[in-house]
Amino acid sequence: MGSVPASQTSYTDTGLAPGTAHGYTIVATYGTQRSSPSHAVKVTTIAPSPVGLAIVHETWTTVDFHWSPSPKGPVPDEYLIYSGGTSIAAVPGTVDSYSVTGLSPASAHQYRVAAKWGGQVSSLSPALAATTLAPPLQGSVPVHVTTLSTPGPGASLRAGQKWNDTWMFSSDCTSSRCTLLTHAEFAAPGFAAQPFTMTLTSSGSGYAGSAKADITKCGSINVKNTVTLRMTPNKGAVENGGWQAWSGSMVITSPYTTASATTFCPVQSWEFSVTGIHG
């Protein structure tokens, strides 16, 4: 397959396919004289794994990652993507990234990539751990409520009154947004607890929403109040998307209401701060 001068004692065979076996012998020549072949040496070219597997982006339901081809081998025909120990996809050898979709929020995953040339497959790359984003709030969430303002001196609440409560949160998350549903209640001291369900959607750096609830009365008439809630995470208190500490405001408003021919209630509003710290 080739020859070199007698002063050269090495040779490089190039253009071989990764992961293939080869055998070599050497013959010395002098003029027309030829030695017997040397003992054969058998070698198998390496099939190098991809390198530099790293996360590009994670959302509530997707994980994007990329890698680089090994500098020790040619560009492969394709790459095989593995989740755990199962092959989930194959991409052309000219592609160096992949996006996994349809995952559950706050779920842990492990990915590896192998290179393939013809029928030869490299060993798997080192494992890449990835965790999708958690919903901001989920499950049972402790809430601390402080009254900030009331309609006036005759109001049933006074500014500064505080109480603790627990609200339940569930989520509906996609790759681009995460909607929260809270089952909460207004349970101020001296009031019968009034439940309300509210859908919260992304608003700036936090979440906001509104709901209707029968909280106040005008005479004997139950008033249909509007409850507005705005919440944001405290600085540095977000871990993988989940809020460990947060604060916000809750406003309860009541419309002009006629209770009888001689009794009416004007438009009124109450404002509260809401905070939560939890693990």
C-alpha positions in Angstrom: 0.0 0.0 0.0 3.0 2.3 0.2 6.8 2.6 0.6 9.2 4.8 2.5 13.0 5.3 2.3 15.1 3.0 4.5 15.9 5.9 6.8 12.2 6.3 7.7 10.8 4.0 10.3 7.2 5.2 10.5 4.1 5.4 8.3 0.7 7.0 8.5 -2.3 5.4 6.9 -5.0 8.0 6.3 -8.6 8.1 5.2 -9.7 5.1 7.2 -13.2 4.7 8.6 -13.6 5.0 12.4 -14.1 1.8 14.3 -12.6 -0.4 11.5 -10.0 -3.2 11.9 -6.7 -3.3 9.8 -3.6 -5.4 9.7 -0.1 -4.3 8.6 3.2 -6.0 7.7 6.5 -4.5 6.5 9.0 -5.8 4.0 12.6 -4.5 3.6 14.0 -4.3 0.1 17.5 -3.9 -1.2 17.7 -3.7 -5.0 15.8 -6.6 -6.2 16.0 -8.4 -2.9 13.0 -8.6 -0.5 12.9 -9.7 3.1 10.2 -11.9 4.5 7.2 -9.9 5.9 7.4 -8.8 9.5 5.0 -10.1 12.0 1.6 -8.5 11.4 0.2 -5.8 13.7 -3.5 -5.5 14.0 -5.2 -2.2 14.9 -8.7 -0.8 15.1 -9.3 2.8 14.4 -11.1 4.7 17.2 -14.8 5.8 16.9 -14.6 9.0 19.0 -17.6 10.2 21.0 -18.9 13.8 20.5 -17.5 16.3 23.0 -18.7 19.4 24.8 -22.3 18.3 25.4 -24.0 21.3 27.1 -27.4 22.9 27.8 -28.4 25.8 25.6 -31.9 26.5 27.0 -34.5 25.0 29.3 -38.2 25.9 29.5 -41.1 24.3 31.4 -41.5 21.6 28.7 -38.4 21.7 26.6 -34.6 21.1 26.8 -32.2 22.4 24.1 -28.6 21.2 24.1 -25.6 21.1 21.7 -22.3 19.3 21.2 -19.2 19.3 19.1 -17.7 16.6 16.9 -14.6 15.0 18.3 -11.3 16.4 16.8 -10.0 12.9 16.6 -12.3 11.7 13.8 -14.1 12.8 10.7 -17.6 14.2 10.7 -20.0 11.3 11.2 -22.8 10.3 9.0 -25.3 11.0 11.9 -25.6 11.5 15.6 -27.8 9.3 17.8 -29.6 11.0 20.7 -30.2 9.0 23.9 -32.4 9.8 26.9 -31.3 7.6 29.8 -30.4 4.5 27.9 -32.9 4.7 25.2 -32.3 6.1 21.7 -34.9 8.8 21.0 -33.7 10.4 17.8 -31.1 10.6 15.0 -29.8 13.8 13.3 -27.4 14.3 10.3 -23.7 14.5 11.1 -23.7 18.1 10.1 -26.1 19.0 12.9 -24.7 19.7 16.4 -27.8 20.5 18.5 -31.2 19.0 19.5 -34.4 20.1 21.2 -36.4 17.7 23.3 -40.1 18.7 23.6 -43.2 17.6 25.4 -41.6 17.2 28.9 -43.3 17.8 32.2 -42.4 20.9 34.2 -39.9 20.4 37.1 -38.8 17.0 35.7 -35.2 15.7 35.6 -33.6 14.1 32.5 -30.3 12.8 31.3 -29.0 12.9 27.8 -26.1 11.4 25.8 -25.0 11.5 22.2 -23.2 9.0 20.0 -21.6 9.4 16.6 -22.2 6.9 13.8 -20.2 6.2 10.6 -21.9 3.6 8.5 -22.4 0.6 10.8 -19.9 1.8 13.4 -21.2 3.7 16.5 -19.0 5.5 19.0 -19.4 5.0 22.8 -21.9 7.4 24.4 -20.8 10.9 25.4 -20.6 11.8 29.1 -24.2 12.2 30.5 -25.8 15.7 30.5 -28.2 16.3 33.3 -31.1 18.7 32.6 -34.2 19.8 34.6 -37.2 21.6 33.1 -38.3 24.8 34.8 -40.7 24.5 37.8 -43.9 26.5 37.9 -43.4 29.7 40.0 -45.9 28.4 42.6 -47.3 24.9 43.0 -49.3 23.1 45.6 -50.0 24.4 49.1 -48.5 27.9 49.5 -48.4 29.9 52.7 -49.6 33.5 52.5 -49.3 36.4 54.9 -51.8 39.2 54.4 -51.5 42.8 55.7 -54.3 45.4 55.4 -52.9 48.5 53.8 -56.0 50.7 53.3 -59.8 50.6 53.8 -62.7 52.8 52.6 -62.8 54.7 55.8 -63.3 54.8 59.6 -66.6 52.8 59.4 -65.0 49.9 57.6 -65.0 46.5 59.2 -61.2 46.2 58.7 -58.6 48.7 59.8 -55.2 49.4 58.3 -52.5 47.2 59.8 -54.6 44.1 60.5 -52.7 40.9 59.6 -53.4 37.2 59.2 -52.0 34.1 57.7 -53.6 31.8 55.2 -52.8 28.9 52.8 -53.7 29.1 49.1 -53.5 26.2 46.6 -51.8 26.7 43.2 -51.8 24.5 40.1 -50.2 25.2 36.7 -50.7 24.7 33.0 -47.2 25.2 31.4 -46.1 25.2 27.8 -42.7 25.9 26.3 -43.4 29.6 26.2 -45.8 30.4 29.1 -47.0 29.0 32.4 -50.5 29.9 33.6 -51.3 29.5 37.3 -54.6 28.7 38.8 -55.1 29.5 42.5 -57.8 28.3 44.8 -57.7 31.0 47.5 -59.9 32.6 50.1 -60.4 35.9 51.8 -60.4 35.1 55.5 -59.8 38.3 57.4 -60.4 38.3 61.1 -64.1 38.7 61.9 -65.1 37.7 58.3 -66.5 34.3 57.1 -63.9 32.9 54.8 -64.9 33.6 51.2 -63.3 31.3 48.5 -62.4 32.4 45.0 -60.6 30.9 42.1 -58.3 33.0 40.0 -56.2 32.5 36.8 -52.9 34.2 36.9 -50.9 35.0 33.8 -47.5 36.4 33.2 -47.3 40.1 33.7 -43.9 41.8 33.4 -41.6 40.0 35.9 -44.5 38.5 37.8 -48.1 37.3 37.5 -51.5 39.0 37.7 -55.2 38.1 37.5 -58.7 39.0 38.8 -61.7 37.1 40.0 -65.2 37.7 41.4 -66.2 36.8 44.9 -69.0 37.6 47.4 -67.0 39.1 50.2 -68.8 42.3 51.4 -72.4 43.2 52.0 -74.5 46.2 51.3 -77.3 46.0 53.9 -78.5 42.4 53.5 -77.3 42.2 49.9 -74.2 40.1 49.0 -72.0 42.3 46.9 -70.1 40.7 43.9 -66.6 42.0 44.6 -63.7 42.1 42.2 -60.4 40.7 43.6 -57.3 41.7 41.8 -54.0 40.0 42.6 -50.4 40.9 41.5 -47.4 38.9 42.5 -43.6 39.1 41.8 -40.7 37.0 43.2 -38.3 38.6 45.6 -34.8 39.3 44.2 -32.6 36.2 44.2 -35.5 34.0 45.4 -36.1 32.0 42.2 -34.7 28.5 42.0 -35.1 26.7 38.7 -38.2 28.8 38.0 -39.9 28.2 41.4 -40.5 31.2 43.7 -39.1 30.6 47.2 -40.1 34.1 48.4 -42.5 36.5 46.8 -44.6 39.6 47.4 -47.5 41.4 45.9 -50.8 43.2 46.3 -54.4 42.2 46.5 -57.2 44.8 45.9 -60.8 44.1 46.6 -63.4 46.5 45.0 -67.1 46.7 45.3 -69.4 48.5 42.8 -72.1 51.0 43.6 -74.9 48.9 45.1 -78.5 49.6 45.9 -79.7 47.6 48.9 -83.2 49.2 49.2 -85.2 52.2 48.2 -83.3 54.2 50.9 -80.1 52.3 51.2 -77.1 52.3 48.9 -73.4 51.6 49.1 -70.8 53.7 47.0 -67.9 52.3 45.1 -65.3 51.1 47.6 -62.0 49.4 47.7 -59.6 47.7 50.1 -55.9 47.1 49.6 -53.7 44.4 51.1 -50.1 43.3 50.8 -49.5 39.6 50.3 -46.2 37.8 50.9 -44.9 34.3 51.0 -41.7 32.5 52.1 -41.5 28.7 51.6 -39.1 26.0 50.5 
